Amino acid sequence: MIAAGLAGAAHAEGTGPLEVPSGLALGHLETIEEPAGAASGGLPLVRFRFLAPALADGTTRYPDMAEDFPALCAGWALPWAEKAGHAEARAVISMSDRMLPFGATDPEAVQFFEAYRIRDGRCELEPF
């Protein structure tokens, strides 16, 4: 469900390292906004992509950073939805150990994703 926002609330794009509960060093890669469509259940969809180089060493596992995803949703997706005027939307938060173009695959890349439904000012986890 919802989690506390990131330190300093929502961050502007390109503002350097982000603080998340795990302490993992993150950088914002990009935000991709998509219009409402069948793939997103008729809701607008936004993707927040983050770079986490430390994932490359293989020592950080998903349980170590699980709380980072709801914090990123609260700190990025909720402010986006409010600013865009969307009472409901879908958000996908992703972290990768390397920069990859959106949609590209790399069998050596370490990536984690979580999907959320934004509703009533909250982020609700939506399993893939």
Summary of the structure (lengths in Angstrom):
residues: 128
radius of gyration: 13.9
end to end distance: 15.3
largest distance: 39.8
contacts: 373
relative contact order: 0.22
helix: 23%
strand: 30%
